[in-house]
C-alpha cells in the first residue's frame, strides 16, 4: 500500500512538472530559430545567457534581484486564479503599490526606521490591495469581466503614476526629470551583504510571502473556501460559501502581493520613483511565472528564479554575443503561448467527456422508461 502511494505521488509530481518543462523547452527551441534568423549561434547565445544568470555568485545576485518582483506578481496572479479569477492587472497593482510606497517613503523622514520602513511597505500593500478591490467590485456589482477591467486599469495606473511624478511629488529642487526625491534612509530596505552585491531583504520577504500563500490556501478555512469557489462556484454556493466575500478577499490579497512587490522594487532597488521605473513588464512576466509554476508555491519560486535569470542573462548575451536582449521577452511570450495551448486541449477533452457522460445518462433514462 505504501509503495502504491509513493508511486502515485511520483506520477502526480511528474504530471505537474511535465508540461511546464515541455513549454520551456519548446519556447527555447523556437527562440533558437529567432536567434538563427539574426545570424547568430543559439548554442553559444544560450550558453552566455546561462553563465550570465547562474555562472557566479555575482550572477546569482543579479538574478535574484530581478526575480523578486516577478515572484510577487506571480503570487498575485496565482491567488486570484485559485479563486477562479484571471487577474491580468498585477502590472497596475504593482505600479500603484510603488506609488503609494514612494509617497510615504519620501515623506515622514523624521520617523525612526523601525516605524517608517514598515509603514512604507504597508502603504504599498494597501495601495495594491485597494486597486485590486476595484476589479472585484466591478465584477460583483456590474458583472464586468475581470479580463477587460484589469487590462484597462493597467493603463489607468500608468497615467496615475505619470501624473504624480510630473506634478505633485516631482523632485523639482534637484532635477527637471520626472521623478520623486530619493527615498529617505529610514524607508530603504537594507541589503543582505556588504560590498557591491545588490541582493536585499526583499528576498526574505518574498519567501515569507510564498509561505503565507501556501499556509493561507492549504491550511486555513478561508483559503479552503477560496479554492472551492475557484474549482466549482456552484458547489461553493451550495455549501454556504459567500462567492462575493471570496472574490473580494482574493483580489484584495492579489493586489496586495503585487503592491508590496512594487514597494520593494522602489525602496530596495531603484530608491526613487521615475516615469521610466517600469520599463520591464513586471505584471505580465508574473503571469508567465505563475503559469510555468502551476500556481504552486515552490513552482512560483523556481519559475521566478528562472525568469529572473532570463532577464539578467539576456543583458550579458547582448553584450558578448550581440543577440538582442529582447529574446528573453520572446521566450516569456512563447511559454505563455505553449501553456495556453495545453489548457485549451484539456478544456476540449473535458467537454468531450462531459458529452459522453450526458449521452450515457440519456441511455440509462431510456432504459428506465422502458
C-alpha positions in Angstrom: 0.0 0.0 0.0 2.8 2.4 0.9 4.7 1.7 -2.3 1.5 2.3 -4.3 1.0 5.7 -2.6 4.7 6.6 -3.3 4.3 5.6 -6.9 1.0 7.6 -7.3 2.6 10.7 -5.7 5.6 10.3 -8.0 3.3 10.1 -11.1 1.4 13.2 -9.9 4.6 15.1 -9.5 5.8 14.2 -12.9 2.4 15.3 -14.4 2.8 18.6 -12.6 6.3 19.4 -13.9 5.9 17.7 -17.3 4.1 20.3 -19.3 5.8 23.4 -17.7 9.1 21.8 -18.6 8.0 21.0 -22.2 6.7 24.5 -22.6 10.0 25.9 -21.6 12.0 23.6 -23.9 9.6 24.4 -26.8 10.0 28.1 -26.1 13.8 27.8 -26.1 13.7 25.9 -29.4 11.5 28.4 -31.1 13.7 31.1 -29.6 16.7 29.4 -31.2 15.1 29.8 -34.6 14.7 33.5 -34.0 18.4 33.7 -33.0 19.5 31.8 -36.1 17.4 34.2 -38.2 19.6 37.1 -36.8 22.7 35.2 -38.0 23.9 34.1 -34.5 24.6 30.8 -32.9 21.9 29.8 -30.5 24.0 27.4 -28.5 26.7 30.0 -27.8 24.0 32.6 -27.1 22.2 30.4 -24.6 25.5 29.4 -23.0 26.4 33.0 -22.4 22.9 33.7 -21.1 23.0 30.8 -18.6 26.5 31.8 -17.5 25.4 35.4 -17.1 22.4 34.3 -14.9 23.9 31.4 -12.8 27.6 31.3 -13.5 28.9 33.1 -10.4 27.7 34.5 -7.1 27.6 37.9 -8.7 25.4 36.5 -11.5 23.1 34.8 -8.9 22.9 38.2 -7.1 21.6 39.9 -10.2 19.2 37.0 -11.0 17.6 37.1 -7.5 17.2 40.8 -7.5 15.4 40.6 -10.9 13.3 37.6 -9.7 11.9 39.1 -6.6 9.2 41.4 -8.3 8.3 38.5 -10.7 7.6 36.2 -7.7 5.3 38.9 -6.1 3.3 39.4 -9.3 3.3 35.6 -9.9 1.7 35.3 -6.4 -0.8 38.0 -7.4 -1.9 36.1 -10.4 -1.9 32.7 -8.7 -4.0 33.6 -5.6 -6.7 35.2 -7.8 -6.6 32.2 -10.2 -7.2 29.8 -7.2 -10.5 31.7 -6.7 -11.3 31.4 -10.4 -10.4 35.0 -11.3 -7.9 35.8 -14.0 -6.0 38.8 -12.7 -4.3 40.5 -15.6 -3.9 43.6 -13.6 -0.9 42.8 -11.5 1.0 45.3 -13.6 -1.3 48.2 -12.5 -1.4 47.0 -8.9 2.4 46.8 -8.8 2.6 50.4 -10.0 0.1 51.7 -7.6 1.8 49.9 -4.8 5.1 51.5 -5.8 3.5 54.9 -6.0 2.0 54.7 -2.5 5.3 53.5 -1.1 7.1 56.3 -2.8 4.8 58.9 -1.4 5.3 57.6 2.2 9.0 56.9 1.6 9.9 60.5 0.7 7.7 61.8 3.5 7.9 61.4 7.3 11.8 61.3 7.1 11.8 62.2 10.8 10.3 58.9 11.8 12.6 56.1 13.0 13.4 53.3 10.6 11.5 50.7 12.7 8.3 52.7 12.0 9.0 54.3 8.7 10.1 51.2 6.8 7.1 49.0 7.8 4.8 52.0 7.2 6.2 52.4 3.6 5.7 48.7 2.9 2.2 48.7 4.4 1.3 51.7 2.1 2.5 49.6 -0.9 0.5 46.6 0.2 -2.7 48.6 0.8 -2.3 50.6 -2.4 -2.2 47.5 -4.5 -5.0 45.9 -2.4 -7.4 48.8 -2.9 -6.6 48.9 -6.6 -7.3 45.1 -6.8 -10.6 45.6 -5.0 -11.8 47.9 -7.8 -11.8 44.8 -10.1 -13.7 42.7 -7.6 -16.4 45.4 -7.0 -16.9 45.9 -10.7 -17.3 42.2 -11.2 -19.7 41.7 -8.4 -21.8 44.9 -8.8 -22.0 45.2 -12.6 -20.8 41.7 -13.9 -17.8 43.3 -15.6 -15.3 40.8 -16.9 -12.0 41.0 -15.0 -10.2 40.3 -18.3 -11.3 43.7 -19.5 -11.2 45.7 -16.3 -7.8 44.5 -15.2 -6.2 45.4 -18.6 -7.8 48.8 -18.7 -6.8 49.6 -15.1 -3.2 48.9 -16.0 -3.3 51.8 -18.4 -5.0 53.9 -15.7 -2.3 53.1 -13.2 0.4 54.1 -15.7 -1.2 57.5 -16.2 -1.7 58.0 -12.4 2.0 57.3 -11.8 2.9 59.7 -14.7 0.7 62.4 -13.2 2.3 62.2 -9.8 5.9 62.1 -10.9 5.4 65.0 -13.2 3.4 67.0 -10.7 2.6 66.6 -7.0 5.6 64.5 -5.9 8.1 65.6 -8.6 11.6 66.4 -7.2 11.8 69.9 -8.9 14.5 71.0 -6.5 17.3 68.8 -7.8 16.2 67.7 -11.3 13.9 68.6 -14.2 13.4 64.8 -14.9 10.0 63.4 -13.9 10.9 61.6 -10.7 10.5 61.8 -7.0 13.1 62.7 -4.5 15.2 59.8 -3.2 13.7 57.6 -0.6 14.5 58.6 3.0 17.2 56.4 4.5 14.7 55.3 7.1 12.4 53.9 4.4 15.1 52.0 2.4 15.2 48.2 2.6 18.7 47.0 3.7 20.9 44.7 1.7 21.8 41.3 2.9 25.6 41.6 2.1 28.1 44.3 2.2 30.0 45.4 -0.8 28.8 45.6 -4.4 26.1 42.9 -4.0 22.6 44.1 -4.5 20.5 41.3 -3.0 18.3 42.8 -0.3 15.9 41.8 2.4 13.1 41.7 -0.1 14.3 38.2 -0.9 13.4 37.1 2.6 10.1 38.9 2.4 9.1 37.2 -0.8 10.0 33.8 0.7 7.7 34.7 3.6 5.0 35.8 1.2 5.2 32.4 -0.6 4.9 30.6 2.8 1.9 32.8 3.6 0.4 31.9 0.2 0.8 28.2 1.0 -0.4 28.3 4.6 -3.4 30.5 3.8 -4.7 28.4 0.9 -4.0 24.9 2.2 -4.0 25.3 6.0 -6.9 27.7 6.7 -10.7 27.6 6.4 -10.8 30.8 4.4 -8.2 29.6 2.0 -10.1 26.4 1.5 -13.2 28.4 0.7 -11.3 30.3 -2.0 -10.1 27.1 -3.6 -13.6 25.6 -3.5 -15.1 28.7 -5.2 -12.3 28.6 -7.8 -12.9 24.9 -8.6 -16.7 25.0 -8.5 -18.6 28.2 -7.6 -22.0 26.4 -7.7 -20.8 23.8 -5.2 -19.3 26.5 -3.0 -22.5 28.4 -3.0 -24.5 25.3 -2.2 -22.1 24.7 0.8 -22.9 28.1 2.1 -19.6 29.9 1.0 -20.1 33.5 0.0 -18.9 33.9 -3.6 -18.8 37.7 -3.1 -16.6 37.5 0.0 -14.2 35.0 -1.6 -13.9 37.3 -4.7 -13.2 40.4 -2.6 -10.7 38.6 -0.5 -8.8 37.0 -3.4 -8.5 40.3 -5.2 -7.5 42.2 -2.0 -4.7 39.7 -1.5 -3.8 39.6 -5.2 -3.5 43.4 -5.3 -1.6 43.3 -2.0 1.0 40.9 -3.3 1.6 42.9 -6.4 1.6 46.2 -4.4 4.2 45.1 -1.9 6.3 43.9 -4.8 6.2 47.3 -6.3 7.0 48.9 -3.0 10.1 46.7 -2.5 11.3 47.4 -6.0 11.3 51.2 -5.2 12.7 51.1 -1.7 15.3 48.4 -2.2 16.5 48.7 -5.9 15.6 52.0 -7.6 15.3 54.2 -4.4 13.1 56.7 -6.2 10.0 56.5 -8.4 10.6 57.6 -12.0 8.5 57.7 -15.1 10.8 55.0 -16.5 10.7 52.9 -13.4 8.6 50.2 -15.1 10.5 49.6 -18.3 10.2 45.8 -17.5 6.7 44.3 -17.7 6.6 43.1 -14.1 2.9 42.1 -14.2 2.8 40.1 -17.4 6.1 38.4 -16.6 4.5 37.4 -13.3 1.7 35.7 -15.2 4.3 33.6 -17.0 5.9 32.8 -13.7 2.6 31.6 -12.2 1.7 29.6 -15.3 5.0 27.9 -15.5 4.9 27.2 -11.8 1.4 25.8 -12.0 0.3 28.3 -9.3 2.2 26.2 -6.9 4.3 27.9 -4.1 7.5 26.0 -4.9 6.8 26.2 -8.6 6.4 30.0 -8.4 9.7 30.4 -6.6 11.7 28.2 -9.1 9.9 29.8 -12.0 10.6 33.3 -10.7 14.3 32.5 -10.4 14.2 31.2 -14.0 12.7 34.4 -15.4 15.0 36.5 -13.3 17.8 34.6 -14.9 16.4 35.2 -18.3 16.4 39.0 -17.6 19.9 39.2 -16.1 21.4 36.6 -18.5 20.0 38.3 -21.6 21.9 41.5 -20.8 25.2 39.6 -20.9 24.1 37.8 -24.0 23.5 41.1 -25.8 26.9 42.5 -24.7 29.0 39.4 -25.6 27.2 37.7 -28.4 25.3 40.7 -29.9 21.9 38.9 -29.6 19.3 41.4 -28.6 18.1 41.0 -25.0 14.5 41.2 -26.2 14.9 37.4 -26.9 14.0 37.0 -23.2 10.6 38.6 -23.8 10.1 36.3 -26.8 10.8 33.2 -24.7 8.4 34.5 -22.0 5.6 35.1 -24.5 6.2 31.6 -26.1 6.0 30.0 -22.6 2.5 31.5 -22.1 1.5 30.5 -25.7 2.5 26.9 -25.2 0.9 26.7 -21.8 -2.3 28.2 -23.1 -2.3 25.6 -25.9 -2.1 22.9 -23.3 -5.0 24.4 -21.4 -7.1 24.6 -24.5 -6.5 20.9 -25.2 -7.6 20.0 -21.6 -10.8 22.1 -22.0 -11.7 20.3 -25.2 -11.0 16.9 -23.6 -13.1 17.7 -20.6 -16.1 18.8 -22.7 -15.8 15.7 -24.8 -16.0 13.5 -21.7 -19.0 15.5 -20.4 -20.8 15.0 -23.7 -20.3 11.2 -23.4 -21.5 11.2 -19.8 -24.6 13.1 -20.9 -25.3 10.7 -23.7 -24.8 7.7 -21.3 -27.2 9.3 -18.8 -29.8 9.6 -21.6 -29.4 5.9 -22.5 -29.9 5.0 -18.8 -33.0 7.1 -18.6 -34.4 5.5 -21.8 -33.9 2.0 -20.3 -35.6 3.1 -17.1 -38.6 4.4 -19.1 -38.8 1.0 -20.9 
